[in-house]
C-alpha cells in the first residue's frame, strides 16, 4: 500500500498460480485394459489488481480494476476395449481465459455502530478453447477420424477442414456480468 495523501492510498495485489498434474485411471477395475485413461494437465494463471482506497468525511471507499489471464493444456488419451478393434477416445485442448473487472465499494458511517454499504462490480470474461478431440476405432492401426463438435452458441473462429480431418478448430465465448 502506497500513501498518496492523508486520506488516499493505492494498493497493488499480484498473483501467480502454476499447476502440473498427471495421473492414470483404470476405470474398469480389472487386470485387463478395457477402459483406461491417462491425464496430463499444465495450467498457469496470473492476475493483477489495483485499488484506490480513501476517506471523505464519513465515507470510506475503495475503487479499482482487476485483470487475469489463464493458459493451459489438458491431454487425456484413452482406450476402451483395447486390442485390434478398440475404441480410442482422445481429449486434447489448449485453453486461454481472460477476465477484466471494475469494482467499487463505499461505506457511509451513520454513527459509531452503524454504517450503510453499497458497491458495484462489472466484469468481462473471454473463454477460448482449441480442441484436438478425436474418437475413433482402432482398426488395424488406422488413425481416429471423428472430431468433437462445439456446443450450440459457441463461436467457431476457424472452420473444420474435412479434407484433412483437422480438429484444430478454435471456439470462443464472451461473458459479461
N, C-alpha and C positions, 0 to 999 in steps of 0.2 A: 504494500500500500504506500502510495506516494502523496504527501500532502501538497495541494495546490494553493490552499489558503487556510484560514482558521476554520472555515465551515465546508470545505470542499476537498475531497480526496479522489484519487484514481487508483484502481486496483486491476492487476492483470493476473489471470489464472490460466495456466497452460497445462495440458495433459497429453500423455502418450501411453498407448497400450499396444502390446505385441503378443500374439498368440500363435503357438505352433503346437499341433496336435496330430497324432497318428495312432490308429488302432485297427484291429481286425475283429470282425464279428462272425461267428458261426451260428447263423440263425436257425438251423435245423436241429442242433444238439445231437448230432450223430457223428460217428467216426468217418463218415463219407462226405465228400464235397458236394452237397446238394444245394445249399443256399448259403453262400459265404460272401462277405464284403470286406474290403479294405477301405479305410477312410483316412484322408490326409487333408489337413486344414492349415492354411497360413493366412493370418489376418493382422492388420495394423490399423490403429485409429489415433489421429492427432486432433487436438482441439485447442481453441484459444477463445478466451472470454475477456472483454474489457468492461469495467464497471466505473461509473461516476457516482460517488456517494456524497451526500451533502445534507445540510440542515438550513432551513429558512424559518426562523422563529419556532413555531410549534410543529412545523412539518419536517420530517426526516424522509429522505428519498434515496433511491438507487435507480439508475437507468443504465442500459448497456446493450452490448451486442455479443453474439456468440457465433462461432463457426466451427465446423468439424468435417473431417474427411476420413472415411474408412475405405480401405482397399484390401482385397483378399482373393484367395483362390481355394476352392474345395474340389477334391477329386475323390470319387468313390466307385472304382471298378468292382464288378461283382460277377458271380456265376450262380445260375440256378440250374440244377440238374446237369452237372458237368459231364464231360465226355464228348463224343463225336457230335451229338446234336443238342448240346446245352444252350440255354438262353443266357446271353451275356449283356445285362443292363450296365450302362455306364453313365454316371453323373459326373460332369466336369464343368465348372463355371468360374469365370472371373467376375468379381463383384466390385462396384465402386459406388459408394453412397456419400452424398454431400448434404450438409444441412447448415442453415444460417438462421439466426433468430434475433429479434429485437425484443427488449423487455423493459419494464419499469414497475416500480412499486413505491407507494408513498404511505407513510404513517402520520396521521394528524393527531397530536396529543390533545384530547379534550380536557383531561385532568391528569393528575399523577398516576391514577389507576386505570384510566380509560383512554383508549385510542381508536381511531377509525382508520381502517386499512383498505387500500384499493390498489389495483395493479392491472397490467396487461402483458401479453406475450403474443407475438406473431412469429411464425417460423415457416421456412420453405425447405422442403426436402426433395432431393432428386436421387432416385434409386436406379442403378443401371446394372444389368447382368448380361454377360456374354456367355451363353451356354454352349457346350460342345457335347450335349447329351445324345447318346445313341442307345438303341435297343435292338439287338439282332439275334439271329440264330447262328450258333457256332456250327456251320455246315462245312465240314472238311476244310477249315482254315479260312473261309471267306469272311471278310470284314462285316460288322453290323451295318445296316443300311437304313434304319428307320430313325428319324430325328424327332425330338420332342418339340411340340409347338407351344407358343405362349398362351396365357390366359386371355380372355376377352378384355378389351380395354387397355391392353399393353401395347405401346407403340413399337413397331419393328423398325430399327434405324438402318439396317442394311438387309436386303431381301435374301431369302434362301435360294441357293443355286442348285437346281435339280440335276444339272449335267454332271456336277462333281460330288453331289450328295453332301455338300459342305453345310454343317450345322452351326457354323460360326456366326450366327445372327446376333445382333445386339438389341436388347429390349430395354426400354426406358419408361419410367412412370414418375410424374411430378405430383407432389402433395403439398398443400398449404393448409395451415390451421391458425 
